[in-house]
Amino acid sequence: MAKEKKAPEKVFISETDQYLFAQGTHYEIYKKLGAHLSTEDGKEGMSFAVWAPHAAGVHVMGSFNNWSETAHPMKKLGPGGIYQVFIPEVGLGELYKFVITTHDGRKLYKADPFANYAELRPGTASVTTDITGFKWTDSKWMADRESKDVKKEPLAIYECHIGSWMRHPDQKPGFYNYREFAEKIVAYLKELKYTHVELMGIAEHPFDGSWGYQVTGYYAPTSRYGTPEDFAYLVNTLHKNKIGVILDWVPAHFPRDAYGLAEFDGEPLFEHPDSRLGEHPEWGTKIFNYGKTEVKNYLIANALYWIREFHIDGLRVDAVASMLYLDYGKKDGQWVANKYGGNKNLEAIEFFKHFNSVIRGGYPGVMTIAEESTAWPMVTGPLEDGGLYFTFKWNMGWMHDFCEYMKLDPLFRKSNHYGLTFAMSYNSSENYILPLSHDEVVHLKCSMVNKMPGYQVDKYANLRVGYAYMFGHSGKKLLFMGQEFGQEREWSEDRELDWFLLENDLNKGMKEYVKELLSMYRKYPCMYQIDNDWAGFEWINADDTDRSIYSFIRKGESGKKNLLFILNMTPVAREGYSVGVPEKKKYKLVLNSTEERFGGSGSEVPAEITAKAEPCDYKPYRITFDLPAYAAVVFTF
């Protein structure tokens, strides 16, 4: 006999719920506010609830009442300003908005801040749905995740924008839905050996050109690619294939769109009421009021929502610097100092400490990652030492130095030699991720391969050496989509990646080479176990400026299977090149970037070299071999 479908429980918003939300500690408030299936007096329907403390009155209108602005008034539950109404016989898939009447008589038509689903743009209504029905089958992944120390695990992230990764050629706009994308991306990431994918632009947003960084629906996976259940299917499928999922999360600002969060109930509610604190003049967006308990609750509960309801493994927090500094992107007169007269946003600092303590305390296997572009201290430091307690910080300084160096004509690299060694001088100050992200391949910055100098074949050879430096350097790894095969055009959200390039030997070779680097990265624990301590990294020669050659060793906790990296950043081959080594052992070749299968020149390097007892580079032994031009050579010992 078929099981009878259980009626939904009543959505009851108690005085305790209201109190906790007002205190900023109701971490499941999203189960009460918004639209949820409910049963009252034996009738099934929908509970609608919204926070609008400045409103004179609130109604719900939608496809279920012919968009009547007066048919369904909401009841104010208490002094905190939460309104609720139960409407019988309203089911799933109905469009709705809140009609907010202001004290000066205006009517505002607002999408639901807690909606779990939204109408496809350019539509702006919220959509009733139920996110509780998905059958997850990733329990092994979830259990394993909690038992691992992510800082000592391999972390190789593929940054990806679903709408422009791959498209249906015969459709407009031709987006893959979440389920189609799941099948394609899993096969691709498994082939290349990535550990995680970082997804851009998942929370609902009105404008494709914002790439998802101007959010109107913080609790809604974007309907561009399907339903919330389809999104859950994507995450579940990735987990079953041992691939983690990181989401870009944007608590820094939100757009002014009339149906969104801006002046939600006729007055500043989510944003700070002082425009000098509540607006980004540079971006034309609103800044959240981090001193307001309900706003902090909205954001922290949102982070927990993605972790609990969609099993997300990490949140990469966008534009952290813009939150920490009151004068970020502002001129004199456009900002207000804190109570001590400084430019630090004390409320945002406390917000981050609260956010990280709740997430990392409750979900130790979940990463929080700061995209922070300044030298703010202790971003990943513990709370007791005054740190912000993020798991990782993007190393934007490393990224800047790397890109600036690699753009140089090899002739001028010797005078900028220390651009590539500087990041190790501060490496132990934070737990870093080395990012080559979407921001580096847009707005006339060129794709990674077209940043490189020289003829086409030189550009690819340069980039192969550059990627070996990135993978060898201390820190976890992030590479934006398309850069793994040498995408030549800058990225655009309006089209798919140039997959046709993989018919070319150089691009096919680049993809094969990145796959080799990722395989090597996962195979050798010395490349990821000790990332923020000199115990895991040792320069052999950081000072070979005239020849623009770098050599260093990566070491693991066991002391076994260490790796020796030698990187030649010029088109000049070096016959009989010697490099100092610490032990009289056999050094076995594991990578030669000039191999023909990678699109290289085919220059040979001995498969095995025995060290001689001759001092070199302040070491008692040396190995000597012919170092090819534009070569990354790696030995294990």
Wavefront OBJ file of the C-alpha trace (Angstrom):
o trace
v 0.000 0.000 0.000
v 1.316 3.480 -0.845
v 2.292 5.575 2.146
v -0.060 8.431 2.887
v 1.566 11.818 2.407
v 2.047 13.467 5.784
v 0.477 16.890 6.225
v 2.997 19.675 6.914
v 3.343 20.904 10.477
v 2.043 24.301 11.452
v 4.616 27.089 11.079
v 4.307 28.718 14.487
v 6.377 31.839 15.182
v 6.638 31.995 18.968
v 7.691 34.819 21.261
v 10.957 32.912 21.714
v 11.508 32.941 17.940
v 10.931 36.693 17.887
v 13.214 37.234 20.872
v 16.081 35.166 19.435
v 15.811 36.918 16.062
v 15.912 40.311 17.805
v 18.976 39.080 19.737
v 20.660 37.982 16.486
v 20.959 34.300 17.476
v 18.035 32.544 15.741
v 20.124 30.392 13.409
v 17.078 28.612 11.907
v 14.983 31.747 11.374
v 14.749 30.838 7.682
v 12.424 27.976 8.689
v 9.957 30.508 10.132
v 10.261 33.593 7.901
v 9.529 33.304 4.197
v 6.941 30.992 2.617
v 6.505 27.469 4.047
v 3.929 24.708 3.725
v 1.781 24.682 6.857
v -1.378 23.158 8.336
v -3.841 25.166 10.424
v -7.253 24.060 11.703
v -6.981 20.919 9.608
v -6.373 22.837 6.373
v -3.147 22.669 4.354
v -1.736 25.806 2.803
v 1.124 28.248 2.985
v 2.484 30.327 5.860
v 3.964 33.673 4.760
v 6.085 35.676 7.204
v 8.256 38.769 6.789
v 10.252 41.187 8.932
v 9.127 44.788 8.250
v 9.258 46.785 11.507
v 8.782 50.229 9.902
v 5.708 49.245 7.840
v 2.228 50.606 8.490
v 0.832 47.346 7.094
v 1.787 44.316 4.961
v -0.239 42.159 2.545
v 0.635 39.136 0.387
v -0.307 39.183 -3.259
v 0.310 36.485 -5.820
v -0.865 34.209 -8.570
v -3.176 32.516 -6.009
v -5.248 35.696 -5.401
v -5.071 37.333 -8.838
v -2.398 39.691 -7.500
v -4.864 41.389 -5.174
v -3.127 43.943 -2.984
v -5.774 43.747 -0.245
v -7.061 40.156 -0.186
v -4.568 38.815 2.354
v -3.502 41.222 5.103
v -0.724 39.990 7.415
v -0.842 40.150 11.209
v 1.903 41.902 13.161
v 3.051 39.410 15.796
v 4.876 41.689 18.200
v 7.048 44.761 18.683
v 9.897 43.225 16.645
v 8.004 43.834 13.417
v 7.428 40.284 12.147
v 4.209 39.843 10.135
v 2.565 36.502 9.326
v -0.469 35.116 7.505
v -1.625 31.575 6.704
v -3.432 31.161 3.383
v -5.187 27.794 2.905
v -4.929 25.810 -0.331
v -1.874 27.694 -1.593
v 0.540 25.066 -2.916
v 3.946 24.941 -4.573
v 4.966 26.904 -7.648
v 2.884 30.012 -6.924
v 4.327 33.477 -7.581
v 4.096 36.049 -4.781
v 5.303 39.369 -3.396
v 4.805 41.350 -0.214
v 2.888 44.637 -0.512
v 4.334 46.943 2.116
v 2.406 50.095 3.003
v 4.682 52.758 4.443
v 3.723 55.294 7.092
v 3.703 58.038 4.450
v 1.224 56.080 2.324
v 3.514 54.584 -0.341
v 3.123 51.023 -1.533
v 6.235 48.885 -2.092
v 6.160 45.570 -3.934
v 8.922 43.430 -2.481
v 10.273 39.969 -3.192
v 10.621 37.744 -0.131
v 14.075 38.140 1.531
v 13.808 34.523 2.735
v 12.360 33.003 -0.466
v 13.927 29.659 -1.428
v 13.061 30.084 -5.104
v 12.563 33.034 -7.427
v 11.052 33.769 -10.812
v 13.530 33.689 -13.696
v 14.820 37.153 -14.508
v 13.594 39.600 -15.757
v 10.680 38.479 -13.539
v 11.104 39.558 -9.922
v 8.497 37.595 -7.942
v 9.285 34.946 -5.357
v 8.023 31.386 -5.862
v 6.575 29.024 -3.252
v 8.567 25.804 -2.939
v 9.566 23.095 -0.473
v 13.262 22.346 -0.021
v 12.798 19.549 2.522
v 11.957 16.686 0.150
v 15.327 15.916 -1.456
v 16.763 12.456 -0.630
v 20.469 12.947 0.065
v 22.852 10.029 -0.530
v 26.157 11.683 0.422
v 26.364 10.522 4.053
v 29.840 9.004 3.608
v 31.219 12.251 2.181
v 29.650 14.267 5.011
v 31.038 11.943 7.714
v 34.523 11.901 6.174
v 34.501 15.684 5.838
v 34.044 16.258 9.567
v 36.979 13.976 10.472
v 39.609 15.660 8.273
v 41.900 18.596 8.955
v 41.417 20.515 5.723
v 44.672 22.441 6.274
v 46.632 19.186 5.901
v 44.607 17.853 2.982
v 45.037 18.581 -0.750
v 42.828 21.508 -1.789
v 42.756 22.205 -5.533
v 39.777 24.384 -6.445
v 38.224 24.835 -9.899
v 36.473 28.220 -9.883
v 33.446 27.959 -12.157
v 30.538 30.044 -13.470
v 27.841 27.581 -14.546
v 26.204 29.835 -17.155
v 29.380 30.357 -19.154
v 31.213 27.073 -18.630
v 29.392 25.168 -21.350
v 26.127 25.861 -23.207
v 23.667 24.182 -25.528
v 24.722 25.446 -28.971
v 21.221 25.455 -30.496
v 19.420 27.368 -27.733
v 19.332 30.907 -26.325
v 20.801 31.497 -23.791
v 21.434 27.748 -23.759
v 22.299 27.355 -20.075
v 22.857 23.824 -18.805
v 20.514 23.146 -15.921
v 21.996 22.007 -12.604
v 21.441 18.324 -13.434
v 23.003 18.486 -16.898
v 25.892 20.487 -15.488
v 26.361 17.886 -12.724
v 27.030 15.068 -15.202
v 29.434 17.136 -17.329
v 31.381 18.833 -14.531
v 31.842 15.640 -12.504
v 33.420 13.839 -15.462
v 35.659 16.837 -16.189
v 36.826 17.405 -12.612
v 37.508 13.707 -12.078
v 39.552 13.586 -15.263
v 41.642 16.565 -14.194
v 41.894 15.482 -10.507
v 40.476 18.616 -8.868
v 39.378 18.205 -5.237
v 36.750 21.006 -5.121
v 34.667 23.247 -7.337
v 33.886 26.824 -6.345
v 30.611 28.024 -7.865
v 30.044 31.690 -8.669
v 26.651 33.357 -8.711
v 24.424 30.702 -7.123
v 22.316 33.003 -4.903
v 19.576 34.705 -6.949
v 20.582 37.937 -8.687
v 18.893 40.137 -11.303
v 21.771 41.042 -13.632
v 23.905 38.435 -15.411
v 26.701 40.985 -15.795
v 27.156 41.179 -12.014
v 28.288 37.493 -12.165
v 26.141 36.922 -9.087
v 27.935 39.426 -6.850
v 24.854 41.657 -6.452
v 22.353 39.415 -4.715
v 18.608 39.922 -4.291
v 17.726 36.395 -3.116
v 20.185 35.213 -0.482
v 18.157 32.073 0.301
v 17.333 31.093 -3.304
v 19.559 29.089 -5.679
v 19.239 30.990 -8.955
v 16.420 29.775 -11.191
v 18.609 30.317 -14.283
v 19.696 26.693 -13.973
v 16.649 25.022 -12.410
v 14.962 24.428 -9.076
v 16.408 24.216 -5.544
v 15.986 20.436 -5.808
v 18.045 20.466 -9.012
v 20.765 22.376 -7.167
v 20.693 19.827 -4.323
v 21.091 17.105 -6.985
v 24.225 18.878 -8.265
v 25.836 19.030 -4.815
v 24.837 15.446 -4.006
v 26.305 14.199 -7.308
v 29.594 16.038 -6.732
v 29.843 14.625 -3.204
v 29.174 11.073 -4.363
v 32.128 11.539 -6.717
v 34.363 12.871 -3.897
v 34.348 16.491 -5.078
v 33.721 19.262 -2.550
v 31.529 22.303 -3.219
v 32.419 25.871 -2.238
v 30.000 28.755 -2.808
v 30.803 32.406 -3.328
v 28.951 34.278 -0.591
v 28.388 38.042 -0.673
v 27.609 39.653 2.727
v 29.387 42.900 1.746
v 26.665 44.677 -0.210
v 23.421 44.330 -2.159
v 21.838 46.134 -5.141
v 19.287 48.950 -5.060
v 16.659 47.143 -7.169
v 13.213 48.363 -6.074
v 11.892 44.847 -5.359
v 14.927 43.830 -3.287
v 16.332 44.544 0.171
v 16.984 48.268 -0.320
v 14.756 50.403 1.955
v 12.729 47.255 2.384
v 9.899 48.607 4.528
v 10.098 52.208 3.375
v 13.166 52.999 5.455
v 16.720 51.626 5.616
v 16.318 48.199 7.198
v 19.043 45.877 5.989
v 21.399 48.757 5.123
v 22.883 51.364 7.457
v 20.669 54.488 7.589
v 23.660 56.852 7.272
v 24.553 56.840 3.564
v 28.229 57.319 4.473
v 28.056 53.914 6.187
v 25.292 52.332 4.117
v 26.336 52.940 0.508
v 29.235 52.054 -1.779
v 29.634 55.113 -4.043
v 32.020 53.160 -6.282
v 29.702 50.180 -6.798
v 26.310 51.915 -6.519
v 25.187 49.352 -3.948
v 23.971 49.276 -0.344
v 26.085 48.132 2.620
v 24.563 45.872 5.281
v 24.188 47.324 8.775
v 26.502 44.982 10.708
v 25.634 46.642 14.005
v 21.985 45.559 13.738
v 21.278 42.215 15.403
v 18.524 41.113 13.005
v 20.716 41.902 9.984
v 23.599 39.874 11.410
v 21.095 37.085 12.083
v 19.840 37.258 8.474
v 23.373 36.786 7.130
v 24.700 34.177 9.579
v 21.516 32.104 9.301
v 21.953 32.367 5.521
v 25.453 30.903 5.696
v 24.116 28.082 7.875
v 21.212 27.574 5.462
v 23.555 26.699 2.582
v 25.604 24.422 4.851
v 22.642 22.608 6.431
v 20.083 22.495 3.643
v 22.459 22.082 0.661
v 25.477 20.371 2.305
v 27.912 23.057 1.113
v 31.550 22.406 2.119
v 32.816 25.957 2.184
v 31.936 29.613 1.762
v 34.316 31.961 -0.005
v 33.407 35.362 1.415
v 33.595 38.060 -1.253
v 35.015 41.584 -0.763
v 36.045 41.173 2.887
v 38.312 44.241 2.734
v 35.347 46.428 1.743
v 33.645 45.347 4.969
v 36.629 45.762 7.291
v 37.527 49.325 6.234
v 35.030 52.159 6.637
v 36.824 54.196 3.949
v 37.105 51.393 1.382
v 36.555 52.897 -2.093
v 35.460 56.202 -0.554
v 36.757 59.753 -0.649
v 36.946 62.245 2.219
v 33.442 63.162 3.315
v 32.007 59.862 2.059
v 32.758 57.884 5.232
v 32.544 58.188 9.021
v 35.315 57.209 11.438
v 34.669 54.698 14.226
v 34.386 55.757 17.881
v 38.173 55.713 18.218
v 38.632 57.951 15.177
v 39.948 55.120 12.972
v 38.898 53.529 9.684
v 38.200 50.020 10.980
v 34.593 48.850 10.855
v 34.243 47.534 14.414
v 30.760 46.092 13.753
v 31.995 44.151 10.698
v 34.941 42.772 12.709
v 32.535 41.477 15.354
v 30.269 40.106 12.628
v 33.126 38.030 11.169
v 34.115 36.703 14.590
v 30.499 35.717 15.271
v 30.076 34.210 11.783
v 33.263 32.132 11.965
v 32.759 30.959 15.544
v 29.242 29.707 14.743
v 30.207 27.935 11.519
v 33.558 26.500 12.506
v 32.279 25.596 15.965
v 29.221 23.772 14.622
v 30.667 22.445 11.361
v 34.428 21.908 11.776
v 34.703 20.332 8.320
v 33.291 23.414 6.562
v 35.740 26.036 5.285
v 35.315 29.785 5.479
v 37.569 31.586 3.025
v 38.272 35.323 3.016
v 38.840 37.207 -0.220
v 40.797 39.920 1.564
v 43.141 42.102 -0.461
v 45.041 44.042 2.221
v 47.562 43.256 4.939
v 44.878 43.043 7.644
v 46.489 40.901 10.362
v 45.234 37.559 11.709
v 42.472 36.958 9.151
v 42.880 33.215 9.803
v 44.103 33.717 13.373
v 42.217 32.317 16.388
v 39.591 34.414 18.174
v 41.496 34.380 21.464
v 44.417 36.151 19.771
v 42.147 38.752 18.175
v 41.930 36.955 14.830
v 38.915 36.781 12.526
v 39.092 32.947 12.538
v 38.635 32.251 8.818
v 39.945 28.850 7.684
v 41.827 30.327 4.711
v 42.644 33.663 3.135
v 43.161 34.264 -0.566
v 46.753 35.408 -1.033
v 46.074 38.406 -3.258
v 49.635 39.679 -2.801
v 51.045 36.459 -4.224
v 48.592 36.644 -7.134
v 49.551 40.244 -7.936
v 53.311 39.570 -7.766
v 52.980 36.404 -9.841
v 50.968 38.057 -12.615
v 53.226 41.122 -12.736
v 56.359 38.972 -12.952
v 55.025 36.553 -15.557
v 53.948 39.441 -17.840
v 57.548 40.665 -18.077
v 59.796 40.063 -21.057
v 62.336 37.452 -19.819
v 65.106 40.011 -20.355
v 63.649 42.149 -17.547
v 62.785 39.371 -15.134
v 66.182 39.444 -13.448
v 65.562 42.941 -12.108
v 62.206 41.757 -10.691
v 63.477 38.380 -9.469
v 62.307 38.818 -5.876
v 58.723 39.349 -6.982
v 58.415 35.560 -6.938
v 60.198 35.002 -3.635
v 58.509 37.727 -1.549
v 55.321 35.791 -0.717
v 57.292 33.174 1.226
v 58.561 35.892 3.580
v 55.061 36.314 5.031
v 53.645 32.870 4.174
v 53.435 31.690 7.790
v 51.296 34.679 8.871
v 48.050 33.138 7.509
v 46.623 29.937 6.029
v 46.686 30.853 2.350
v 45.029 29.854 -0.903
v 46.888 30.908 -4.062
v 44.183 32.230 -6.422
v 44.289 32.770 -10.154
v 40.629 33.759 -10.275
v 38.073 35.198 -12.694
v 39.116 38.709 -11.620
v 42.502 38.194 -13.280
v 41.120 37.320 -16.729
v 38.544 40.092 -17.356
v 38.432 43.855 -17.949
v 41.374 43.995 -20.393
v 43.690 42.079 -18.034
v 44.031 39.271 -20.665
v 43.605 35.549 -20.122
v 46.444 33.790 -18.255
v 48.151 32.583 -21.436
v 47.902 35.982 -23.125
v 49.518 37.701 -20.145
v 52.686 35.819 -21.105
v 55.325 37.440 -23.333
v 56.644 36.164 -26.657
v 55.280 34.226 -29.611
v 52.398 31.812 -29.102
v 54.605 28.816 -28.351
v 56.569 30.933 -25.825
v 53.368 32.025 -24.086
v 52.349 28.420 -23.417
v 55.869 27.441 -22.321
v 55.913 30.424 -19.928
v 52.566 29.503 -18.450
v 53.567 25.889 -17.912
v 56.553 27.033 -15.825
v 54.344 29.560 -14.022
v 51.774 26.912 -13.090
v 54.558 24.645 -11.760
v 55.702 27.526 -9.535
v 52.116 27.971 -8.310
v 51.672 24.273 -7.516
v 55.073 24.011 -5.874
v 54.667 27.140 -3.739
v 53.209 26.832 -0.235
v 49.430 27.350 -0.127
v 46.299 25.674 -1.454
v 45.402 26.168 -5.142
v 42.604 27.861 -7.095
v 42.386 28.210 -10.889
v 39.547 29.798 -12.833
v 37.806 27.747 -15.517
v 39.327 27.769 -18.994
v 42.776 28.699 -17.743
v 43.560 24.985 -17.367
v 43.609 24.596 -21.156
v 44.907 28.016 -22.137
v 41.700 29.921 -22.948
v 43.017 32.776 -25.108
v 40.120 35.234 -24.987
v 39.204 37.006 -21.787
v 36.308 35.456 -19.905
v 32.788 36.732 -20.650
v 29.589 35.656 -18.875
v 27.829 35.952 -22.259
v 29.371 32.889 -23.914
v 30.730 29.464 -23.110
v 34.453 28.709 -22.848
v 36.353 28.264 -26.123
v 36.271 24.468 -26.030
v 37.171 24.357 -29.722
v 40.721 25.300 -28.708
v 41.213 21.736 -27.466
v 41.610 20.720 -31.107
v 44.978 22.541 -30.986
v 48.096 20.759 -29.716
v 49.156 23.618 -27.414
v 45.782 23.740 -25.661
v 45.426 19.981 -25.483
v 48.943 19.886 -24.067
v 48.167 22.583 -21.487
v 45.151 20.661 -20.239
v 47.244 17.484 -20.031
v 49.926 19.410 -18.149
v 47.511 20.861 -15.553
v 46.104 17.352 -15.104
v 49.669 16.137 -14.462
v 50.249 18.913 -11.907
v 46.987 18.074 -10.132
v 47.849 14.351 -10.085
v 51.276 15.159 -8.669
v 49.747 17.526 -6.108
v 47.400 14.828 -4.811
v 50.025 12.059 -4.932
v 52.771 13.780 -2.913
v 51.745 14.847 0.642
v 54.767 17.190 0.773
v 52.859 19.516 -1.566
v 49.978 20.125 0.853
v 50.624 18.818 4.387
v 52.685 21.752 5.688
v 51.533 24.890 3.913
v 52.030 27.666 6.459
v 55.392 26.808 8.019
v 58.997 26.812 6.860
v 59.110 23.120 7.860
v 57.314 22.422 4.554
v 59.329 24.656 2.214
v 63.042 25.317 1.735
v 64.724 27.553 -0.814
v 67.735 25.942 -2.465
v 68.549 29.017 -4.520
v 66.278 32.043 -4.387
v 69.029 34.376 -5.627
v 69.914 33.200 -9.147
v 68.791 36.552 -10.529
v 70.977 36.720 -13.641
v 69.659 33.431 -14.980
v 66.103 33.855 -13.563
v 66.134 30.332 -12.158
v 64.425 29.300 -8.907
v 64.993 26.092 -6.949
v 63.296 24.897 -3.778
v 62.221 21.780 -1.893
v 58.768 20.844 -0.593
v 58.776 18.597 2.479
v 56.037 16.533 4.112
v 55.486 15.381 7.679
v 57.046 11.952 7.102
v 60.234 13.304 5.511
v 59.724 10.819 2.658
v 59.002 11.558 -0.997
v 60.162 15.165 -0.882
v 60.142 17.145 -4.134
v 62.857 19.321 -5.648
v 61.614 22.053 -8.022
v 63.883 23.793 -10.573
v 62.206 26.528 -12.652
v 63.883 28.244 -15.613
v 61.975 31.452 -16.384
v 63.880 32.347 -19.570
v 64.138 31.002 -23.155
v 67.852 30.208 -22.566
v 68.807 26.556 -22.005
v 71.507 25.973 -19.345
v 73.911 23.150 -20.124
v 75.459 21.437 -17.133
v 73.244 23.259 -14.660
v 74.016 22.348 -11.038
v 71.667 22.604 -8.118
v 72.520 21.929 -4.478
v 70.786 19.046 -2.696
v 70.709 18.011 0.957
v 71.371 14.271 0.597
v 73.501 11.896 -1.435
v 70.587 10.044 -2.989
v 69.037 9.242 -6.342
v 66.810 12.022 -7.621
v 64.021 10.675 -9.822
v 62.296 12.842 -12.430
v 58.540 13.285 -11.887
v 57.849 16.311 -14.126
v 59.429 17.920 -17.184
v 57.226 20.724 -18.546
v 58.926 20.622 -21.956
v 57.592 17.161 -22.850
v 55.922 17.055 -26.268
v 52.665 15.689 -24.784
v 52.365 19.004 -22.915
v 52.969 21.012 -26.096
v 56.642 21.493 -25.239
v 59.866 21.349 -27.231
v 60.614 17.743 -26.282
v 63.883 18.581 -24.513
v 65.068 15.626 -22.468
v 65.985 15.529 -18.785
v 67.581 12.401 -17.238
v 65.025 10.111 -15.586
v 67.342 9.665 -12.603
v 70.400 11.533 -11.313
v 72.668 10.459 -8.429
v 73.935 13.312 -6.295
v 77.671 13.904 -6.020
v 79.524 14.949 -2.870
v 80.340 18.400 -4.247
v 79.095 21.489 -2.374
v 76.632 23.747 -4.207
v 74.077 26.360 -3.089
v 75.321 25.953 0.520
v 74.434 22.240 0.373
v 76.951 19.382 0.673
v 75.832 17.678 -2.564
v 74.797 18.566 -6.081
v 73.028 17.173 -9.116
v 73.967 18.368 -12.600
v 71.955 18.146 -15.817
v 71.051 20.152 -18.918
v 68.180 22.458 -17.938
v 65.961 23.222 -20.959
v 64.669 26.695 -21.843
v 61.362 27.707 -20.213
v 61.396 24.514 -18.144
v 59.875 23.345 -14.907
v 61.716 20.234 -13.729
v 60.701 18.332 -10.586
v 62.545 15.436 -8.914
v 61.519 13.268 -5.979
v 63.959 11.942 -3.394
l 1 2 3 4 5 6 7 8 9 10 11 12 13 14 15 16 17 18 19 20 21 22 23 24 25 26 27 28 29 30 31 32 33 34 35 36 37 38 39 40 41 42 43 44 45 46 47 48 49 50 51 52 53 54 55 56 57 58 59 60 61 62 63 64 65 66 67 68 69 70 71 72 73 74 75 76 77 78 79 80 81 82 83 84 85 86 87 88 89 90 91 92 93 94 95 96 97 98 99 100 101 102 103 104 105 106 107 108 109 110 111 112 113 114 115 116 117 118 119 120 121 122 123 124 125 126 127 128 129 130 131 132 133 134 135 136 137 138 139 140 141 142 143 144 145 146 147 148 149 150 151 152 153 154 155 156 157 158 159 160 161 162 163 164 165 166 167 168 169 170 171 172 173 174 175 176 177 178 179 180 181 182 183 184 185 186 187 188 189 190 191 192 193 194 195 196 197 198 199 200 201 202 203 204 205 206 207 208 209 210 211 212 213 214 215 216 217 218 219 220 221 222 223 224 225 226 227 228 229 230 231 232 233 234 235 236 237 238 239 240 241 242 243 244 245 246 247 248 249 250 251 252 253 254 255 256 257 258 259 260 261 262 263 264 265 266 267 268 269 270 271 272 273 274 275 276 277 278 279 280 281 282 283 284 285 286 287 288 289 290 291 292 293 294 295 296 297 298 299 300 301 302 303 304 305 306 307 308 309 310 311 312 313 314 315 316 317 318 319 320 321 322 323 324 325 326 327 328 329 330 331 332 333 334 335 336 337 338 339 340 341 342 343 344 345 346 347 348 349 350 351 352 353 354 355 356 357 358 359 360 361 362 363 364 365 366 367 368 369 370 371 372 373 374 375 376 377 378 379 380 381 382 383 384 385 386 387 388 389 390 391 392 393 394 395 396 397 398 399 400 401 402 403 404 405 406 407 408 409 410 411 412 413 414 415 416 417 418 419 420 421 422 423 424 425 426 427 428 429 430 431 432 433 434 435 436 437 438 439 440 441 442 443 444 445 446 447 448 449 450 451 452 453 454 455 456 457 458 459 460 461 462 463 464 465 466 467 468 469 470 471 472 473 474 475 476 477 478 479 480 481 482 483 484 485 486 487 488 489 490 491 492 493 494 495 496 497 498 499 500 501 502 503 504 505 506 507 508 509 510 511 512 513 514 515 516 517 518 519 520 521 522 523 524 525 526 527 528 529 530 531 532 533 534 535 536 537 538 539 540 541 542 543 544 545 546 547 548 549 550 551 552 553 554 555 556 557 558 559 560 561 562 563 564 565 566 567 568 569 570 571 572 573 574 575 576 577 578 579 580 581 582 583 584 585 586 587 588 589 590 591 592 593 594 595 596 597 598 599 600 601 602 603 604 605 606 607 608 609 610 611 612 613 614 615 616 617 618 619 620 621 622 623 624 625 626 627 628 629 630 631 632 633 634 635 636 637
